[in-house]
Amino acid sequence: MFSKASFLCAFAAVGYASPIVYPRADDPFVFTNSNGLNFTQMNASLPNVTIFATGGTIAGSSSSSTATTGYTAGAVGILTLIDAVPEILNISNVAGIQISNVGSEDVTSALLLKMAKQINEYVCNDPTMAGAVVTHGTDVLEETAFFLDATVNCGKPVIIVGAMRPSTAISADGPFNLLEAVTVAASPSARDRGAMVVMNDRIVSAYYVTKTNANTMDTFKAVEMGNLGELISNTPYFFYPPI
């Protein structure tokens, strides 16, 4: 597993491929922004959020609906994840970029740099964007969150989200986690707080977050100073204003 310190030294020259942007040309509620991203929308007045998908358990799949281990991580694409949560379109207009589709144990320094570059390019440098969501495996989710907290500093919320159960499980936690992540990314109250992890109703600072258990859903926590807020009925409540 990468250490947080090693990520801060990962600024080597890396070639960046163009993002895989999935269009929704058959959807009547589609618009293309100035960066060529295709946004699905229900209401043009809603904020715009881009979801950067990297794989992990949240995109995992198994032949058994009761399997919470032994599944294939990163088997489901970003459009499928978005389509599974139509309520997202009541919160935000969304576009999906499939950066990778791997288990987080396969996240490399090159992939981390690619994430940071694309978030800066497609979210920070676009005044029409409210925030970003990164779907990610949980093994090194806290390290990726820490890295993005250090490399994306435009004030817009960057939300890292995962799941402890694959998408095919009876009680998969990924869909609601994704809805909450988009909700926080779209919230003006989330600005100027750095990168955050949103899972299981918790809003946690990327600087303090840690994975406390390999199996339970309520696993990403922090000491008191790192707990920024919580979600109640999909409404984010922050404990204090941004610094």
C-alpha positions in Angstrom: 0.0 0.0 0.0 1.2 3.5 -0.8 2.0 5.8 2.1 0.5 9.3 2.1 4.0 10.7 2.1 5.0 8.8 -1.1 2.1 10.3 -2.9 3.4 13.8 -2.3 6.6 12.8 -4.2 4.7 11.5 -7.2 5.2 14.5 -9.4 7.2 12.8 -12.1 6.6 13.4 -15.8 3.7 11.2 -17.0 2.0 11.0 -20.3 -1.8 11.6 -20.1 -4.3 9.9 -22.4 -7.5 11.7 -23.3 -10.3 10.9 -20.9 -12.9 8.3 -21.9 -16.0 10.4 -21.9 -19.3 8.6 -22.2 -21.9 10.4 -24.2 -25.6 10.1 -23.8 -26.6 11.0 -27.3 -29.8 9.0 -27.1 -30.9 11.0 -24.0 -33.0 14.1 -24.8 -31.6 15.8 -21.7 -28.0 16.1 -22.8 -25.8 19.1 -23.3 -22.1 19.3 -24.2 -20.0 21.8 -22.3 -17.0 23.7 -23.5 -14.6 20.9 -22.6 -16.6 18.4 -24.6 -18.1 16.6 -21.6 -21.6 15.4 -22.2 -23.9 16.2 -19.2 -27.2 14.4 -18.5 -29.6 16.9 -17.0 -33.2 17.1 -15.8 -33.0 20.8 -14.9 -30.6 23.3 -16.5 -30.6 25.4 -13.3 -29.0 22.6 -11.3 -25.2 22.6 -10.5 -22.9 20.6 -12.7 -20.8 17.7 -11.2 -18.3 15.5 -13.0 -17.8 11.9 -11.7 -14.4 10.5 -12.3 -14.6 6.7 -12.1 -11.6 4.6 -11.2 -13.1 1.2 -10.3 -13.1 -0.6 -7.0 -15.8 -2.3 -5.0 -18.4 0.3 -5.8 -18.1 -0.9 -9.4 -17.6 -4.6 -8.4 -19.7 -7.5 -9.6 -20.3 -11.1 -8.6 -22.5 -13.9 -9.8 -23.9 -14.2 -6.3 -26.1 -11.5 -4.7 -24.9 -12.5 -1.3 -21.2 -12.4 -2.0 -19.4 -9.6 -0.3 -15.9 -11.1 -0.9 -14.4 -12.8 -3.9 -16.1 -10.5 -6.4 -14.5 -8.8 -9.4 -13.6 -5.1 -8.6 -14.0 -2.5 -11.3 -16.3 -4.6 -13.5 -19.1 -2.0 -13.9 -18.8 1.2 -16.0 -19.6 4.7 -14.9 -22.8 5.0 -16.9 -24.2 1.9 -15.2 -23.4 3.4 -11.8 -25.1 6.6 -12.7 -28.1 4.9 -14.2 -28.6 2.9 -11.0 -29.2 6.1 -9.1 -31.7 8.2 -11.2 -32.2 10.4 -8.1 -28.8 12.0 -8.8 -30.5 14.0 -11.6 -32.7 15.8 -9.0 -29.5 17.0 -7.4 -27.1 17.8 -10.2 -26.4 17.6 -13.9 -23.7 14.9 -14.2 -21.0 13.8 -16.7 -19.0 10.6 -16.2 -15.3 10.1 -17.1 -13.9 6.5 -16.9 -10.3 7.2 -15.8 -9.7 3.5 -15.1 -11.6 0.5 -13.8 -9.3 -1.3 -11.4 -9.1 -2.4 -7.8 -7.5 0.2 -5.7 -4.5 -2.0 -5.0 -3.7 -1.3 -8.6 -3.8 2.4 -8.3 -0.4 3.8 -9.4 1.4 7.1 -9.1 0.7 7.7 -12.8 -3.0 7.1 -12.2 -3.0 9.5 -9.3 -1.4 12.2 -11.3 -3.9 11.6 -14.1 -6.8 12.1 -11.6 -5.4 15.4 -10.3 -4.7 16.7 -13.8 -8.1 15.9 -15.1 -9.9 17.3 -12.0 -7.9 20.5 -12.3 -8.6 20.7 -16.0 -12.3 19.7 -16.2 -13.5 21.1 -12.9 -11.2 23.7 -11.4 -10.7 25.5 -14.7 -14.3 25.5 -15.7 -16.4 28.2 -14.0 -19.6 26.3 -14.8 -18.6 23.3 -12.7 -19.6 23.0 -9.0 -17.5 20.1 -8.0 -16.0 16.6 -8.6 -16.7 13.1 -7.4 -14.1 10.3 -7.6 -15.4 6.7 -7.3 -12.6 4.5 -5.9 -11.7 1.2 -4.2 -11.4 1.4 -0.5 -8.0 -0.3 0.1 -6.1 2.9 -0.7 -9.0 5.4 -0.8 -7.6 7.4 2.1 -4.2 7.8 0.4 -5.9 8.9 -2.8 -8.0 11.4 -0.9 -4.9 12.8 0.8 -3.1 13.1 -2.5 -6.0 15.0 -4.1 -6.3 17.2 -1.1 -2.7 18.3 -1.7 -2.9 18.6 -5.5 -6.4 20.1 -6.2 -6.7 23.5 -4.5 -9.3 25.5 -6.3 -11.9 25.7 -3.6 -14.4 23.4 -5.3 -15.3 20.3 -3.5 -13.6 17.1 -4.5 -15.5 14.1 -3.0 -14.0 10.6 -2.9 -16.5 7.8 -2.5 -16.4 4.0 -2.4 -18.4 1.1 -1.2 -17.9 -1.9 1.1 -20.2 -4.2 -0.9 -20.2 -4.8 -4.7 -22.9 -3.4 -6.9 -24.5 -6.9 -7.2 -25.0 -7.4 -3.5 -28.5 -7.5 -2.1 -27.8 -4.5 0.2 -25.1 -2.8 -1.9 -24.1 0.5 -0.3 -22.6 2.0 -3.4 -25.7 3.6 -4.9 -26.6 5.7 -1.8 -23.0 6.5 -1.2 -22.8 7.9 -4.8 -26.0 9.9 -4.3 -24.6 11.4 -1.1 -21.2 12.2 -2.7 -22.8 14.0 -5.6 -25.1 15.9 -3.2 -22.1 17.2 -1.2 -20.1 18.0 -4.4 -23.0 20.1 -5.6 -23.5 21.9 -2.3 -22.2 25.5 -1.9 -21.5 24.7 1.7 -18.9 22.2 0.7 -16.6 24.8 -0.9 -13.2 25.6 0.5 -13.0 22.5 2.7 -10.5 20.6 0.6 -11.0 17.0 -0.5 -13.5 14.9 1.5 -14.6 11.3 1.8 -18.3 10.8 1.8 -19.6 7.4 2.8 -22.3 6.0 5.0 -23.7 9.4 5.9 -20.3 10.7 7.0 -18.4 13.7 5.6 -14.8 13.3 6.6 -11.7 15.4 5.9 -9.2 13.8 3.5 -6.4 14.9 5.8 -7.7 12.9 8.8 -9.7 10.0 7.3 -8.7 6.4 7.8 -10.2 3.0 7.0 -11.0 1.4 10.4 -12.4 -2.0 9.3 -12.0 -4.2 6.2 -15.6 -5.5 6.2 -18.1 -3.2 7.9 -19.8 -0.4 5.9 -19.2 2.3 8.6 -15.5 2.1 8.2 -14.1 5.5 7.0 -13.8 7.7 10.1 -11.5 10.3 11.7 -10.7 11.8 15.0 -13.1 14.5 16.1 -11.3 17.3 14.3 -11.6 15.4 11.0 -15.4 14.9 11.1 -16.7 17.8 9.1 -20.4 16.8 9.0 -23.0 14.3 8.2 -25.9 13.7 5.9 -29.5 13.4 7.1 -32.1 12.5 4.6 -29.5 13.2 1.9 -29.0 16.8 3.2 -25.4 17.7 4.2 -25.0 19.3 7.5 -21.5 20.7 8.3 -20.5 21.1 11.9 -18.6 24.4 11.3 -17.8 26.8 8.5 -14.7 26.4 6.2 -11.5 27.9 7.4 
